[in-house]
Amino acid sequence: MSETIRILLIDDEEDFYVLTRELLAGIPGNRYEVDWAGSYDAALGVLEADEHAVWLVDYRLGAHDGLELMREAISRGNKAPMILMTGQGDHEIDMAAMKLGASDYLPKDHIDARTLDRCIRYALERARTQESLLVSEMRFRSAFYGAVPGMALTSADGRFLRVNRSLCDMLGYTVAELLGKSFQTVVHPDDLQGSQRLLETLMCGARPAQLEKRFVHKRGGTVWTYWSVSLLRDQQEGALYFLSQIHDLSERKRTEEALRQSEELLHKAQKMEAVGRLAGGVAHDFNNILTVISGYATMLSKKLEGNPTLRREADEIQASAERAATLTRQLLALSRKQLLNPKVLDLNTVVSGIEKMLRRLIGEDIELRIQLGETIGLVKVDPGQIEQVIMNLAINARDAMPSGGKLTIQTAAIAQDKPSQLSEGGIPSGHYTGLIVTDTGIGMNEEVRSHLFEPFFTTKGRDKGTGLGLATCHGIIKQSGGYIHVYTEEGHGTAFKIYLPAVAGTADETKPAAEAGIVQTGSETVLLVEDEDRVREFAVRLLREAGYAVLEARNGTDALRVLQEQASRKIDIMVTDVIMPQMGGKELADQLKRLRPNTRILFVSGYTGDALDNSGVLQTGAAFLEKPFSAARLTQKIREVMGNGSPRKR
């Protein structure tokens, strides 16, 4: 059985109510029930009950008209469809009713059962359709505006018609700023063409598509997104729209970039580690060989003072050995395996101390400016190594200014309030002493800058650079606990900024170095312990020529035998290698302190810092001489350990 449909007839003529009820009652399968309201006020009185499916409203209602009733009923929330009935046949009245929301209009003088039934069914169907559309619209609005991804509805020409808050937050705009704005104005210029091609394929009947694309944030940054777009077509009007769902990929992109940088850093670290293993593996044997070459070249040079030609050749051998030793130290420095002798010092003193050398190094066509900050704080670094860093940077700057320019070296106190990402791995917050080396040279592009600290990377021609200078600086600074960052722009110069941790306390006293190349003589008795035969033979010969009495041993066990055989003889100083077979230098020294507590000890080694750390020698603060050493350096170090100056020179 069909559901009863209640109709409310609003008419001031009861006869018409009777006629209407009879017409509807005569319809086959009658399902209508008609109620009557004879006036404007009566109709509004039944509005609260909201029990009627359709209102039939007469235009003439005494002091009021049907249009007024419809307007008032709608304002009070009437949801029932309304049909205006008029006996005047006035087209303007009919159109006014339709504009107010009437479902239809009927001329009273032509009304019949069939027409009345048709109009009522049409009004009900139209109401159901509108309700369905309203529900759909509400669902769409809820899904659209409440979506977590950015949502946008754009016209065929690209204007924003609807946007949600997520999209506004993503791009930095307000809703009002985006509405009416062209979609293309917020797309990254490099992605415009691809976006346009995608929209064109959709208009040609392609399925919804997705791609990664970039937008431009209101403040100018790039926003990476995953863009999904589909075509909507208004079947009635034929208009085309694009519905876009936009997921923010910025965080994922940042994570991917961080991962890429981490992988790049790992790759660089692995390369450095490989270089370090290579350097550390050959350093010991190479340093022993260089010690012998350098030592005998020096001795030969002194014996050839009367033959300038041969002496120059001997000096060239010595110079080549020194260059080879420097290369070995560079390899160890960039791999952070070199032996450092850090001291607490004032960086201003270091810079001032090598200013004259720097002026000779860079040439007269480059202006050198030294700008030393006040109260910059102390640092703990190896004095020789930090000098090497400054000289390497100065040389690099000189080569970047072939036509002359300006080189500025500054020191400054730096308070890092929060971590910075200026250099690889970042710079933690804290107090630093800064060293800034700036030139007005040719600068670098991003490709060169990205490889700047890699070992053996160089932009110089063949035979003009090893590619180790900046890599060495990087290794020294990192091994010293600091950070180095480069600012550069092609054609506008380069600035290297070094951050060294500031330390408390007072600067260590530094003694002036003995004059280079001068062999210090002495008359003490030396026990020389060295497992490398050629090094031992050279050192024994050198020390004896310098006036020392020398006892020699191949290793620790052999040295104990010598001590036992020479029990009645005073031994002033033992010079011993650290890493030896059977018994190492540290164990030998410990036994010597028990047997002869007054004998001084000087450790010597050509191994890298890692091996020496494991030996325990460096932790004792004992006197140490690094291989390769020259004749002058060995004798100077012995005089230093003996603590009685330099009695004689030769």
C-alpha positions as CSV (number, residue, x, y, z in Angstrom):
1,M,0.0,0.0,0.0
2,S,1.3,3.4,-1.0
3,E,2.3,5.9,1.7
4,T,-0.3,8.7,2.2
5,I,0.9,12.1,1.0
6,R,-0.5,15.0,3.0
7,I,-1.2,18.2,1.1
8,L,-1.9,21.6,2.6
9,L,-4.1,23.9,0.5
10,I,-3.9,27.6,1.4
11,D,-6.8,29.4,-0.1
12,D,-9.4,31.8,1.2
13,E,-12.2,30.0,-0.7
14,E,-13.5,26.9,0.9
15,D,-15.2,25.8,-2.4
16,F,-11.9,25.6,-4.1
17,Y,-10.7,23.4,-1.2
18,V,-13.6,21.0,-1.8
19,L,-12.9,21.0,-5.5
20,T,-9.2,20.2,-5.0
21,R,-10.0,17.4,-2.5
22,E,-12.5,15.8,-4.9
23,L,-10.0,16.0,-7.8
24,L,-7.3,14.3,-5.8
25,A,-9.7,11.7,-4.5
26,G,-10.6,10.7,-8.0
27,I,-7.1,9.9,-9.0
28,P,-6.7,6.1,-9.4
29,G,-4.8,4.6,-6.4
30,N,-5.6,7.7,-4.4
31,R,-2.9,8.4,-1.8
32,Y,-3.5,12.0,-1.1
33,E,-4.9,13.6,2.1
34,V,-5.7,17.3,1.8
35,D,-5.8,19.8,4.7
36,W,-7.1,23.3,4.4
37,A,-5.7,26.7,5.7
38,G,-8.1,29.5,4.9
39,S,-5.8,32.4,5.5
40,Y,-2.2,33.7,5.6
41,D,-2.1,33.4,9.4
42,A,-3.7,29.9,9.5
43,A,-1.0,28.7,7.1
44,L,1.8,30.0,9.3
45,G,0.0,28.4,12.3
46,V,0.4,24.9,10.9
47,L,4.0,25.5,9.8
48,E,5.5,24.4,13.2
49,A,4.0,20.9,12.8
50,D,5.9,20.4,9.6
51,E,3.5,17.5,8.7
52,H,2.8,18.3,5.0
53,A,4.6,17.0,2.0
54,V,3.5,19.7,-0.4
55,W,1.9,23.2,-0.1
56,L,-0.6,24.5,-2.7
57,V,-0.6,28.3,-2.2
58,D,-3.2,30.6,-3.7
59,Y,-1.9,34.0,-4.8
60,R,-4.9,35.9,-3.4
61,L,-5.0,35.6,0.4
62,G,-6.9,38.7,1.5
63,A,-4.6,41.3,2.9
64,H,-1.6,39.2,1.9
65,D,-0.6,37.3,-1.2
66,G,0.9,33.9,-1.8
67,L,4.4,35.4,-2.6
68,E,4.5,37.0,0.9
69,L,3.4,33.7,2.5
70,M,6.1,31.7,0.6
71,R,8.8,34.2,1.6
72,E,7.8,34.1,5.3
73,A,7.5,30.3,5.3
74,I,10.9,29.9,3.8
75,S,12.4,32.3,6.3
76,R,10.8,30.2,9.1
77,G,12.5,27.0,7.8
78,N,9.7,25.5,5.7
79,K,11.2,22.6,3.8
80,A,8.0,21.4,2.0
81,P,7.9,22.2,-1.8
82,M,5.4,24.9,-2.7
83,I,3.2,25.2,-5.8
84,L,1.7,28.7,-6.5
85,M,-1.9,28.7,-7.9
86,T,-3.1,31.9,-9.5
87,G,-6.2,32.8,-11.5
88,Q,-4.7,35.8,-13.1
89,G,-2.3,34.2,-15.6
90,D,0.3,36.8,-14.8
91,H,3.7,35.6,-16.1
92,E,5.6,38.0,-13.8
93,I,3.9,36.6,-10.7
94,D,4.8,33.1,-11.9
95,M,8.5,34.0,-12.5
96,A,8.7,35.7,-9.1
97,A,7.4,32.5,-7.4
98,M,9.9,30.4,-9.2
99,K,12.7,32.7,-8.1
100,L,11.5,32.3,-4.5
101,G,11.9,28.6,-4.8
102,A,8.4,27.4,-5.9
103,S,8.5,24.0,-7.5
104,D,5.8,24.9,-10.0
105,Y,2.8,27.2,-10.7
106,L,-0.8,26.3,-11.8
107,P,-3.5,28.4,-13.4
108,K,-6.7,27.8,-11.2
109,D,-9.0,28.1,-14.2
110,H,-7.4,25.2,-16.0
111,I,-6.9,22.8,-13.1
112,D,-7.8,19.1,-13.4
113,A,-7.0,16.0,-11.6
114,R,-4.3,14.8,-14.0
115,T,-2.5,18.2,-14.0
116,L,-2.7,18.5,-10.3
117,D,-1.3,15.0,-9.7
118,R,1.5,15.6,-12.2
119,C,2.6,18.9,-10.5
120,I,2.5,17.3,-7.0
121,R,4.6,14.3,-8.1
122,Y,7.1,16.6,-9.9
123,A,7.4,18.8,-6.8
124,L,8.1,15.8,-4.6
125,E,10.7,14.4,-7.0
126,R,12.3,17.8,-7.3
127,A,12.5,18.0,-3.5
128,R,14.0,14.6,-3.2
129,T,16.6,15.5,-5.9
130,Q,17.4,18.7,-4.2
131,E,17.7,17.0,-0.8
132,S,20.0,14.3,-2.4
133,L,22.1,17.1,-4.0
134,L,22.2,18.9,-0.6
135,V,23.4,15.8,1.1
136,S,26.0,15.2,-1.6
137,E,27.1,18.8,-1.3
138,M,27.4,18.5,2.4
139,R,29.4,15.3,2.1
140,F,31.6,16.9,-0.5
141,R,32.2,20.0,1.6
142,S,33.0,17.9,4.6
143,A,35.4,15.7,2.7
144,F,36.9,18.7,0.8
145,Y,37.4,21.2,3.6
146,G,38.2,18.6,6.3
147,A,40.7,16.7,4.3
148,V,44.3,16.4,5.6
149,P,45.8,16.8,2.2
150,G,45.5,20.1,0.3
151,M,42.3,20.2,-1.8
152,A,41.6,22.6,-4.7
153,L,38.7,22.9,-7.2
154,T,39.8,24.9,-10.2
155,S,38.1,26.1,-13.4
156,A,39.2,25.0,-16.8
157,D,41.3,28.1,-17.1
158,G,43.1,27.4,-13.8
159,R,41.4,29.8,-11.4
160,F,40.9,28.6,-7.8
161,L,37.2,28.2,-7.1
162,R,37.5,26.3,-3.8
163,V,40.5,25.6,-1.5
164,N,40.8,24.0,1.9
165,R,42.8,25.2,4.9
166,S,45.4,22.5,4.5
167,L,46.4,23.8,1.1
168,C,46.5,27.4,2.4
169,D,48.7,26.4,5.3
170,M,50.9,24.4,2.9
171,L,51.5,27.4,0.5
172,G,51.3,30.2,3.1
173,Y,48.2,31.9,1.7
174,T,44.8,32.8,3.2
175,V,41.7,31.4,1.6
176,A,40.8,34.9,0.3
177,E,44.3,35.2,-1.3
178,L,44.0,32.0,-3.2
179,L,40.4,32.2,-4.4
180,G,40.4,33.6,-7.9
181,K,44.2,33.3,-8.2
182,S,45.5,31.4,-11.2
183,F,46.7,27.9,-10.3
184,Q,49.8,28.5,-12.6
185,T,51.0,31.4,-10.5
186,V,51.8,29.1,-7.5
187,V,53.4,26.3,-9.5
188,H,57.2,26.2,-9.7
189,P,58.2,27.6,-13.1
190,D,60.2,24.4,-13.9
191,D,57.1,22.3,-13.4
192,L,54.5,24.4,-15.3
193,Q,55.0,22.7,-18.6
194,G,54.5,19.2,-17.2
195,S,51.5,20.3,-15.2
196,Q,49.9,21.8,-18.3
197,R,50.5,18.6,-20.3
198,L,48.8,16.5,-17.6
199,L,45.7,18.7,-17.6
200,E,45.5,18.5,-21.4
201,T,45.6,14.7,-21.3
202,L,42.7,14.7,-18.8
203,M,40.6,17.0,-21.0
204,C,41.2,14.5,-23.8
205,G,39.6,11.7,-21.8
206,A,42.6,10.3,-19.8
207,R,42.0,8.8,-16.4
208,P,42.9,10.7,-13.2
209,A,46.7,11.1,-13.0
210,Q,49.4,11.7,-10.3
211,L,52.8,13.2,-10.4
212,E,55.4,14.9,-8.1
213,K,55.4,18.6,-8.6
214,R,56.7,21.7,-6.9
215,F,54.8,24.7,-5.7
216,V,56.2,28.1,-4.7
217,H,55.4,29.2,-1.1
218,K,54.2,32.7,-0.6
219,R,57.5,33.5,1.2
220,G,59.4,32.1,-1.8
221,G,60.4,28.6,-0.7
222,T,59.8,25.5,-2.7
223,V,57.1,23.0,-1.5
224,W,57.4,19.5,-2.9
225,T,54.0,17.8,-3.3
226,Y,52.4,14.7,-4.7
227,W,49.6,16.0,-7.0
228,S,46.6,13.9,-7.9
229,V,44.1,15.5,-10.2
230,S,40.8,14.4,-11.9
231,L,38.4,16.1,-14.4
232,L,34.9,17.0,-13.3
233,R,32.2,17.8,-15.9
234,D,28.9,19.7,-15.2
235,Q,26.4,17.7,-17.2
236,Q,23.8,20.5,-17.3
237,E,26.1,23.4,-18.1
238,G,28.9,21.5,-19.8
239,A,31.6,23.3,-17.7
240,L,34.9,21.6,-16.9
241,Y,36.6,21.6,-13.5
242,F,39.7,20.1,-12.1
243,L,39.7,18.5,-8.6
244,S,43.2,18.3,-7.1
245,Q,44.4,16.5,-4.0
246,I,47.8,17.7,-3.0
247,H,50.0,15.9,-0.4
248,D,52.9,17.8,1.1
249,L,56.1,15.8,0.5
250,S,58.4,18.5,1.9
251,E,59.3,16.4,5.1
252,R,59.9,13.3,3.0
253,K,62.1,15.3,0.6
254,R,64.0,16.7,3.6
255,T,64.5,13.2,4.9
256,E,65.6,12.0,1.5
257,E,68.0,14.9,1.2
258,A,69.4,14.2,4.7
259,L,69.8,10.6,3.8
260,R,71.6,11.5,0.5
261,Q,73.9,13.9,2.4
262,S,74.6,11.2,5.0
263,E,75.4,8.7,2.3
264,E,77.6,11.2,0.7
265,L,79.4,11.9,4.0
266,L,79.7,8.2,4.6
267,H,81.2,7.7,1.1
268,K,83.7,10.5,1.8
269,A,84.5,9.1,5.2
270,Q,85.1,5.7,3.6
271,K,87.4,7.3,1.1
272,M,89.2,9.1,3.9
273,E,89.5,5.9,5.9
274,A,90.9,4.1,2.8
275,V,93.5,6.9,2.4
276,G,94.2,6.7,6.1
277,R,94.8,3.0,6.0
278,L,97.0,3.4,3.0
279,A,99.0,6.2,4.6
280,G,99.2,4.5,8.0
281,G,100.3,1.3,6.4
282,V,103.2,2.8,4.6
283,A,104.0,5.6,7.0
284,H,106.3,3.6,9.3
285,D,108.5,2.0,6.6
286,F,108.4,5.2,4.5
287,N,109.4,7.4,7.4
288,N,112.3,5.1,8.3
289,I,113.5,5.2,4.7
290,L,113.1,9.0,4.6
291,T,115.0,9.3,7.9
292,V,118.0,7.5,6.4
293,I,117.8,9.4,3.1
294,S,117.5,12.8,4.8
295,G,120.1,12.1,7.4
296,Y,122.8,10.9,5.1
297,A,122.0,13.7,2.6
298,T,122.6,16.2,5.4
299,M,125.8,14.6,6.4
300,L,127.0,14.4,2.8
301,S,126.2,18.0,2.2
302,K,128.4,19.1,5.1
303,K,131.3,17.0,3.8
304,L,130.9,18.6,0.4
305,E,131.2,22.2,1.5
306,G,134.3,22.6,-0.8
307,N,132.5,21.2,-3.9
308,P,129.5,23.5,-4.6
309,T,128.2,21.3,-7.5
310,L,128.1,18.1,-5.6
311,R,126.8,19.9,-2.5
312,R,123.8,21.2,-4.5
313,E,123.1,17.7,-5.6
314,A,123.2,16.5,-2.0
315,D,121.0,19.4,-0.9
316,E,118.5,18.5,-3.7
317,I,118.3,14.9,-2.2
318,Q,117.6,16.4,1.2
319,A,114.9,18.8,-0.2
320,S,113.2,15.9,-2.0
321,A,113.2,13.8,1.1
322,E,111.6,16.7,3.0
323,R,108.9,17.1,0.3
324,A,108.2,13.4,0.5
325,A,108.0,13.7,4.3
326,T,105.5,16.6,3.9
327,L,103.4,14.5,1.5
328,T,103.3,11.7,4.1
329,R,102.2,14.1,6.8
330,Q,99.5,15.5,4.5
331,L,98.1,12.0,3.8
332,L,98.0,11.3,7.6
333,A,96.5,14.7,8.3
334,L,93.6,14.4,5.8
335,S,92.8,11.0,7.1
336,R,93.1,12.3,10.7
337,K,95.7,9.8,11.7
338,Q,98.6,12.1,12.2
339,L,100.3,12.6,15.6
340,L,99.3,16.0,17.1
341,N,101.0,17.8,19.9
342,P,98.2,20.2,21.0
343,K,98.9,23.2,23.2
344,V,96.6,25.9,24.7
345,L,97.5,29.0,22.7
346,D,96.2,32.4,21.5
347,L,95.3,32.3,17.9
348,N,96.3,35.9,17.5
349,T,99.8,35.1,18.5
350,V,100.0,32.3,15.9
351,V,98.7,34.6,13.1
352,S,101.1,37.4,14.1
353,G,104.0,35.0,14.3
354,I,103.7,33.9,10.6
355,E,102.6,37.2,9.1
356,K,106.1,37.9,7.6
357,M,106.2,34.4,6.2
358,L,102.7,34.9,4.7
359,R,103.7,38.1,3.0
360,R,106.7,36.4,1.3
361,L,104.5,33.5,0.4
362,I,101.7,35.3,-1.4
363,G,103.8,37.9,-3.3
364,E,103.7,41.6,-3.6
365,D,100.7,41.8,-6.0
366,I,98.4,40.6,-3.2
367,E,97.4,42.9,-0.3
368,L,97.5,41.1,3.0
369,R,95.2,42.4,5.8
370,I,95.4,41.0,9.3
371,Q,92.4,41.8,11.5
372,L,92.8,40.3,15.0
373,G,89.8,40.3,17.3
374,E,90.0,41.2,21.0
375,T,89.3,38.6,23.7
376,I,88.8,35.9,21.2
377,G,89.5,33.1,23.6
378,L,92.2,30.4,23.7
379,V,92.2,27.2,21.6
380,K,93.9,23.8,22.1
381,V,95.6,22.9,18.8
382,D,99.0,21.7,17.5
383,P,100.8,25.0,16.8
384,G,102.7,23.7,13.8
385,Q,99.5,22.2,12.3
386,I,97.4,25.3,12.7
387,E,100.2,27.3,11.1
388,Q,100.1,24.7,8.2
389,V,96.3,25.3,7.9
390,I,96.8,29.1,7.6
391,M,99.6,28.7,5.1
392,N,97.6,26.2,3.0
393,L,94.6,28.5,2.9
394,A,96.9,31.5,2.0
395,I,98.5,29.5,-0.9
396,N,95.0,28.5,-2.1
397,A,93.9,32.1,-2.0
398,R,97.1,33.2,-3.9
399,D,96.4,30.8,-6.7
400,A,92.8,32.1,-6.9
401,M,94.1,35.6,-7.5
402,P,96.5,35.3,-10.5
403,S,96.1,39.0,-11.2
404,G,96.5,40.1,-7.6
405,G,93.9,41.0,-5.1
406,K,93.2,41.2,-1.4
407,L,93.8,38.4,1.3
408,T,92.2,39.1,4.7
409,I,92.9,36.9,7.8
410,Q,90.6,37.6,10.7
411,T,90.2,36.2,14.2
412,A,87.0,36.6,16.2
413,A,85.1,35.1,19.2
414,I,82.0,33.3,18.0
415,A,79.0,32.4,20.3
416,Q,77.0,29.7,18.6
417,D,73.6,29.9,20.3
418,K,72.0,27.0,18.5
419,P,73.3,24.2,16.3
420,S,74.1,25.2,12.7
421,Q,74.1,23.2,9.5
422,L,76.8,25.2,7.8
423,S,79.3,22.3,7.6
424,E,78.9,18.6,7.1
425,G,77.5,17.1,10.2
426,G,76.5,20.5,11.6
427,I,78.2,22.8,14.1
428,P,77.0,22.3,17.7
429,S,76.1,25.3,19.9
430,G,78.9,26.6,22.1
431,H,81.7,29.1,22.2
432,Y,84.3,29.1,19.4
433,T,87.3,31.0,18.3
434,G,87.0,31.8,14.6
435,L,89.6,32.0,11.9
436,I,88.3,33.6,8.7
437,V,90.5,33.6,5.6
438,T,88.9,35.7,2.7
439,D,90.1,36.4,-0.8
440,T,88.9,38.4,-3.7
441,G,89.7,35.8,-6.2
442,I,87.8,33.9,-8.9
443,G,85.6,31.9,-6.5
444,M,84.1,28.6,-7.2
445,N,80.9,27.1,-8.6
446,E,78.8,24.7,-6.6
447,E,80.2,21.6,-8.3
448,V,83.8,22.6,-7.4
449,R,82.8,23.6,-3.9
450,S,81.1,20.2,-3.3
451,H,84.4,18.4,-3.9
452,L,86.7,20.9,-2.3
453,F,87.9,18.9,0.7
454,E,88.3,15.6,-1.1
455,P,91.8,14.2,-1.3
456,F,93.6,14.6,-4.6
457,F,90.8,16.9,-6.0
458,T,92.3,19.9,-7.7
459,T,91.3,22.4,-10.4
460,K,95.0,23.3,-11.0
461,G,96.9,22.1,-14.0
462,R,99.2,19.1,-13.9
463,D,102.3,19.5,-11.8
464,K,100.8,22.5,-10.1
465,G,99.0,20.9,-7.2
466,T,98.6,17.6,-5.4
467,G,95.0,18.2,-4.3
468,L,96.0,17.7,-0.7
469,G,96.2,21.2,0.6
470,L,92.6,21.8,1.5
471,A,92.0,18.2,2.3
472,T,94.9,18.5,4.8
473,C,93.3,21.6,6.3
474,H,90.0,19.7,6.7
475,G,91.7,16.8,8.4
476,I,93.7,19.0,10.8
477,I,90.7,21.0,11.8
478,K,88.5,17.9,12.2
479,Q,91.2,16.1,14.2
480,S,91.5,19.2,16.4
481,G,87.8,19.1,17.2
482,G,86.9,22.0,15.0
483,Y,84.7,22.7,12.0
484,I,85.5,24.4,8.6
485,H,83.0,25.9,6.2
486,V,83.5,27.6,2.9
487,Y,81.5,30.5,1.5
488,T,82.1,31.1,-2.2
489,E,80.6,32.6,-5.3
490,E,81.9,32.3,-8.8
491,G,83.6,35.6,-9.7
492,H,83.2,37.0,-6.2
493,G,85.9,35.4,-4.1
494,T,86.0,32.8,-1.3
495,A,85.9,32.8,2.5
496,F,87.0,29.9,4.7
497,K,85.6,30.1,8.2
498,I,87.1,27.8,10.8
499,Y,85.4,27.2,14.2
500,L,87.8,26.0,16.9
501,P,86.4,25.2,20.4
502,A,87.3,27.9,22.9
503,V,89.0,26.6,26.0
504,A,89.6,28.0,29.5
505,G,92.9,28.5,31.3
506,T,96.1,30.2,30.3
507,A,98.2,29.8,27.2
508,D,101.1,27.2,27.4
509,E,104.5,28.6,27.3
510,T,106.2,28.0,24.0
511,K,109.9,28.0,23.6
512,P,111.5,29.4,20.5
513,A,112.6,26.7,18.2
514,A,116.3,26.0,17.7
515,E,117.8,27.3,14.5
516,A,116.9,25.1,11.6
517,G,119.7,22.9,10.3
518,I,122.0,23.3,13.2
519,V,123.3,20.1,14.8
520,Q,123.6,20.3,18.6
521,T,126.6,18.6,20.0
522,G,127.0,16.9,23.4
523,S,129.2,14.6,25.4
524,E,126.6,12.4,27.2
525,T,126.2,8.7,26.9
526,V,123.2,7.7,24.8
527,L,121.6,4.2,24.6
528,L,120.0,4.0,21.1
529,V,117.4,1.3,20.7
530,E,116.1,0.9,17.1
531,D,115.0,-2.2,15.3
532,E,115.5,-0.8,11.7
533,D,119.1,-1.4,11.0
534,R,119.7,1.5,8.5
535,V,118.0,4.0,10.8
536,R,120.1,2.8,13.8
537,E,123.3,2.9,11.8
538,F,122.6,6.4,10.7
539,A,121.7,7.7,14.1
540,V,124.7,6.0,15.8
541,R,127.1,7.6,13.3
542,L,125.3,11.0,13.6
543,L,125.5,11.1,17.4
544,R,129.1,9.9,17.6
545,E,130.1,12.6,15.1
546,A,128.2,15.1,17.4
547,G,130.4,14.1,20.3
548,Y,128.1,11.6,22.1
549,A,129.1,8.2,23.4
550,V,126.6,5.7,22.0
551,L,125.5,2.3,23.0
552,E,123.2,0.6,20.6
553,A,120.5,-2.2,20.7
554,R,118.2,-3.8,18.2
555,N,115.1,-4.0,20.5
556,G,114.0,-3.9,24.1
557,T,115.3,-7.3,25.0
558,D,118.7,-6.5,23.5
559,A,118.7,-3.1,25.3
560,L,118.2,-4.9,28.7
561,R,121.2,-7.0,27.9
562,V,123.3,-3.9,27.2
563,L,122.1,-2.3,30.4
564,Q,123.2,-5.4,32.3
565,E,126.6,-5.6,30.6
566,Q,127.1,-1.8,31.2
567,A,125.9,-1.9,34.8
568,S,128.7,0.2,36.1
569,R,128.4,2.8,33.4
570,K,126.3,5.9,33.6
571,I,123.7,6.2,30.8
572,D,122.4,9.8,30.5
573,I,119.6,9.3,28.0
574,M,117.9,6.4,26.2
575,V,116.5,7.1,22.7
576,T,114.2,4.3,21.8
577,D,111.8,3.4,19.0
578,V,108.2,2.8,20.3
579,I,107.0,-0.2,18.2
580,M,109.6,-3.0,18.2
581,P,109.5,-6.8,18.1
582,Q,109.9,-8.8,21.4
583,M,109.7,-5.8,23.6
584,G,108.3,-2.3,22.8
585,G,109.7,1.0,23.9
586,K,107.0,1.7,26.6
587,E,107.7,-1.6,28.4
588,L,111.5,-1.0,28.0
589,A,111.1,2.5,29.5
590,D,109.1,1.1,32.5
591,Q,111.9,-1.3,33.3
592,L,114.6,1.3,32.8
593,K,112.9,3.6,35.3
594,R,113.1,0.8,37.9
595,L,116.7,0.0,37.0
596,R,118.0,3.5,36.4
597,P,115.5,6.1,37.5
598,N,117.8,9.1,36.6
599,T,118.2,8.2,33.0
600,R,116.2,10.5,30.6
601,I,114.0,8.9,27.9
602,L,113.2,10.1,24.4
603,F,110.7,8.1,22.4
604,V,110.9,7.9,18.6
605,S,108.5,6.5,16.0
606,G,107.3,6.6,12.5
607,Y,103.9,5.1,13.2
608,T,100.6,7.0,13.1
609,G,98.7,8.3,16.0
610,D,96.5,5.2,16.2
611,A,99.4,2.8,16.8
612,L,101.0,5.2,19.3
613,D,97.7,5.6,21.2
614,N,97.6,1.8,21.6
615,S,101.2,1.8,22.9
616,G,100.3,4.1,25.7
617,V,103.3,6.4,25.1
618,L,101.3,9.5,24.3
619,Q,99.3,9.3,27.5
620,T,102.5,9.5,29.6
621,G,103.4,13.0,28.4
622,A,106.9,11.7,27.6
623,A,109.3,13.4,25.2
624,F,108.6,12.3,21.7
625,L,110.3,12.7,18.3
626,E,108.4,11.9,15.1
627,K,110.1,10.2,12.1
628,P,111.4,11.2,9.7
629,F,113.8,13.4,11.6
630,S,116.8,15.2,10.5
631,A,120.2,15.2,12.1
632,A,119.6,18.7,13.5
633,R,116.2,17.8,14.9
634,L,117.4,14.6,16.7
635,T,120.3,16.4,18.4
636,Q,118.1,19.4,19.2
637,K,115.5,17.1,20.8
638,I,118.2,15.4,22.9
639,R,119.4,18.7,24.2
640,E,115.8,19.7,25.0
641,V,115.2,16.5,27.0
642,M,118.5,16.8,28.8
643,G,117.4,20.3,29.8
644,N,120.8,21.9,29.7
645,G,120.5,24.0,26.6
646,S,122.8,23.8,23.6
647,P,126.4,23.7,24.7
648,R,127.9,23.6,21.3
649,K,126.9,23.8,17.6
650,R,128.5,22.5,14.5
